[in-house]
Amino acid sequence: MNQPITKEHILSALEKVKSPLSLHSILEGQYLKNVSVCDNIAKLNFELHPHEQGIQKSLESQINTALTPLGLKEYKVEFSILDGKHPPAVAASVESHMKSVIAVASGKGGVGKSTVAANLAVALAKLGFQTGLLDADIYGPSIPLLMKKVGSQPLATPQGKIVPLENYGLKLMSVGFVTEPGQAIVWRGPMIHKLLEEFFKKVEWGDLDYLVIDLPPGTGDTQLSLSQLIPLSGAVIVTTPQDVALADVEKCVKMFEKVHIPILGIVENMSYYLCSRCGERDEIFSHGGGQKAAEKWGYHYLGAIPLKTQIREGGDSGLPFVEQNLNSQESQAILEIAKQLKDRVKPVEKIHIHKT
């Protein structure tokens, strides 16, 4: 006769289940509120804070994986959501030091903002700077794909810090690393604010010359939260060449002015198409919208990045174009933008991020 399964067996199995947000065991994080077992039938009750609703499916999957080998006749897992907005802080005692934090923004989606942010970060690393890349696009994280890290998860230290992933000389963090691939994130402002706070306070960024932040498109909670959480050195606005893009640039400009974040300049992406066979230049999406926007609002025009098949292919394959073809005309354009940013970012002594 098989030995009866006890509560201790269940707790031992659950020690391996970790919260994707804190990377702590669900036992250490006090998610488990009650467990009962009788005649090899178990019932488990868990509690989540509102900002943690997005990790429920990940926890359910891990719990099922942990409990299945025990051979229970039946088990039932229930989750409830607490009324409070903030989970208890994870204790740690290390600081991160950042000289400059650059946000990459756009007035609307589809302009290649994330591709620009990823290649810009790689370019800064190529110029010899210690660089990090933070994917703050909560609803549509692209950095895991662009950096060839889909399905990867960061590790945690015994002190409760999150160790960022690394690739192409960059330190990387994204909500896509702590949620299931393809999972829809349905969070309100306070939840987004708390997650971003943890990305700064709990991630072991170390000493960085630049942290590049890929913002979601438009104007919303993420942009507001960042302006409250950390002193941004400035923002780069990415647009396409069409005149209609001016309206979207205006919204971005007004938002950053309202929260007192300097605008470092405007980048015109997909500026023109250069035929790889004949070398003929074709301005598919018109030309000059970015420069017109910069002139209209009195900001610096950083330059243009052409539309090129290899840039798109590099994004799909997780190999940034600057990394694969540094000497190309397109990579040199991105490097030139990075050099301009280096000169335009006002030096600060250090941004200290305390782990509390």
N, C-alpha and C positions, 0 to 999 in steps of 0.2 A: 504494500500500500504506500502511495506517495506521501511524503511528509507535507502536512498542511502549510499553506503559505501564510506568513504572519505579516503584521504591520512593518516589522523590521526589515523583512525581505523587500517590501515595496519601497521603503525609504532608501534602502541601499541602492536599489535600481534607479531611483529618481535623482540620485546624486550626480549622475552624468548629464542630466537635462539642464541646459543653460539658457538664460534669457538672452535673446539676440541683442538687446539693448545694453545690458550691463556686463554680459558674458559671465555672470555669476550663476552658480547653481540655483535652481528654483527653491531649494531648501534654504540656502543661505539668504536668498532674497525675500524669504517669507511669503512666497506666493501660495504655498500649500497651507490651507487653513484647517483641513480635517481629512483624515483617512480612516476608514473602517473596513474590516475584512471579517467575513464569517463564512465558513464552509467553502473557502476558495472563491468567494464572490466579494469583490471590492468596490468601494465607492470613494471617490476623491473629489474634494472641493478646493478650487483655486480662486484667488482674488487678484484682479488687475486694477491698476490705476487707469483713469481715462486715457492718458497719453500712450498707454501700452496696448490698446485694443488691437492695433495692427500686428502684434506679435502672437496673437492667440493661435492662429493656424500653425505657426512654426512650433509653438509649445505643444499643441495637440499631437503633431506628427512625431516630435521627439518622445513624448510620453508613451505613445503607442509603441514606438520602437523599443523603449526601455521595459515596458510591462509585458509585451508579448512572450518573451522567452520564459517568463515565470510559470506559465501554464495555468493561469487563473481560468476558472470556468467562465467567469464573466466579470467585467469591470465597467464602471460608469464614471466618466470624467465631466465635471460641471465647472463652468467659469461664471463668476459674477464680477461686476464692475463697481468699484468703490466711488463714493461721492467726491472724495478729495482729488485735487488736481496734480499733486506733486508726490512722487515716491521719496522714501528716505534717501539721503545722499550717501554715496559710497565714499568711505574715508580713504584718503591718500595724502601724500605730503610733498609731491614733486611739482615743479613749475615747468611750463613751456615758455620759451622766449621767442618772440617774433619781431623782426624789424619792420616789416611792411605786410599789410593784408590788402589784397586787391580783389575786388568783386567784379565779375564779368556778367553783364546784364544785357537784356534785350527788351524791346517794347512788346514783342509778340514771339510766338514760337515759330520754328521752321526756318530761322535765319542762320543756323549753324553755330549758335552761341556755345554749346558744349564742345563742339569740335574746335572752335577757336580757343576756348579756355584750356582744353587739354594740350593742344599744340603750343600755346603760349607758355604753359607751365613747363613743358619739355624744353622749349627754347631757353627759358631762364636757367634751367638746370644745365643745358649745354653751354651757357655762358659762364658756368662755374659757381652758380648760387645754390645754396641749400634751399630746396623748394618743396612745398607741400601742395596738394590739390584736394580741396574739400568739395564734394558734391552736395550742395544744399538744395538741389531740385527734388524736394520731398516726393512730389507726385509722379515725376518722370525721371528717375535717376539714370543718367547715360554713362557716367564715368566707369562703372564696372565693365561695360562692353568696350568703351573706347580705350581702356587700359588693360584689356585682356584679363580681367579678374572676375568674370561672371561665375557665381557659385562659390567664390572664396569668402572666407570669414576671418576677421582679425582675431588674434589671441588676446588673452587677458593675463596680467601679471598677478602674483600673489597679493599685491597691494591694491588690487581692484582697478588698475589702469588698463586702458585699451591700447594695444599696440597696433598702429596703422599698418596697412599692407604697403608693399613697395614694388615699384616697377619703373623702368626707364629713368632711374635716378630720382624718383619722386616718392614722397610719403603720401599715401592715399587713404581717404575715408569717404564713405557714402552710405546713405540709408539702404542702398542696394546690397550692401555687405551684411546687413543685420536683419533682412527680411527675405522671405522666399521669393525666388525669381518669378516675375509675373504677378506677384501679389498686389492687389489694389490697396493703396493707402488712403484711408478716409479719416483724416484728422482735422480738428479745428485749430484755431490760433494758439491756444495755451499748450496743446500737445506738441505743435511744431516748435514753439519757443523752448519747451523743455528738452526736446531732442537736440536742438541746435546748441543749447547750453551744455549738454553732455558731450557733444562733439568737441567743444572747446575745453571743458574742465576735466573730462575723463580720458581724453585721447592723449597719449604720450607723444606729442609732436616734436619735443626736443627743441633745439635751437634752429630756427629757420630765418633765412634772409627774406623769403617771400612765401606767403600762403595765398594761393589763388583759389577763389571761391566761385564755383559755377552756380549762379542763382537761377531760380525758375523764371520763365518769361513773365513779362507784365509787372504789375505792382501789387503787392499783397503782404500777407502776414510774415513771410520769410524775410523780406527786405526790411520790414519794420523791426522784427526781432533782432536781426543782425546789427542794425544801427543802435540798438539798446544794449546788446551783449558785448560788443567789442569795438574799439576805435578803428574803423576802416581807414586805410590810407587813401583810398579813392576807388572810383569805379570806371570800368571800361564798358562802353556801350557798343554792342554789335548790331549792325543793321544791314539790309540789302540795298541795292542801288536805286530802287524805284522811288519816285517822288512821293508816292503814297506812304512810304516808310517814315517820312518826316513826322506824321501825326503820332506814330508810335514812339519815335525818338523824343518828341516833346513830352510825352507822358513820363518817360524815364527821367528826363532832365528835371522836370518839375518835382518828381518824387524825391530824387537825391538832393535837390536844393532844399526841399522841405525838411529833410532829416539831417541837413548840414554835412553831407558827404561830398567831398570834392570829386569832380568828374575829370579823370585823367585824359580822356580823349575818346574819339569815336572811330571804330573800325568798320570799313565797308567790306563785307564778306560776299562771296559769289560775284565779285565785281565785273568779271568778264570771263569768257571762255577762250582758251588758247588751244587751237587744234594741234594735236600731237603729230599729225601727219604733214600738214602744210604750213603750220605756224601762224595761220591767219587768226586774228583776234575778232571775236564775235561778242558784242555786248547784249547778251540774251535778256537780261533783266534791266536793260537801260544802263545808265552809268552816272555816277556823280551824286547819288542821293546822300551818301554818307558825308561827303565833303560839303554839300549844301546845308545839311543839318548842322555840321560843326560851325559853319560860317553864320548861320541864322541864329544860333544860340550862343555864339561866342566861345566855343570850346575848340580844343586842339584836334586836328585831323591826324590820326595816327597812321593811316595808310589803308591800302586795299589788298585783299586776298582773292586771287582768281578762283573761278569754278573749275575744278579739275577732278577727273574720274578717280585718280589715284588717292586724292584726299578722302573722298567718300569711301573707297575700298579700304583705306587704312583705318578709318573709323569702324567699319563693319568687322574687320579682322582683328581689331585691338592693337594695331601697330600705327601709332601716330605718324603722320607724314614727315614731320621734322626728324623723327627718329630714323626713318627708313631712307630718306633722301635729303641729307642736310645741305648739299650743295646746289639743289635745284632752285630755280627762280622763285618758286612758291615758298619754299622753306626759308629762303633768304628774306622774303617779304615779312614772314612771321618773326624771324630773328630781328629784323630792323624795328618792328613794333616793340619787341621785348626790350631792345636797347633804348628806345625812346621812353618806355615806361621807367626803366632804371633811372634815367635822368630826370624824369618828371615827378617821381614819387618823392615827396619831402621826407628827408631822413628823420627818424625818431630814435630815441635812445634804445628802447625795447618795449614791446608789449608783453606784459607779464600775465600769464594765465595761471591762476592758482587752482590747484586741485583741492577741493574742499569736501 
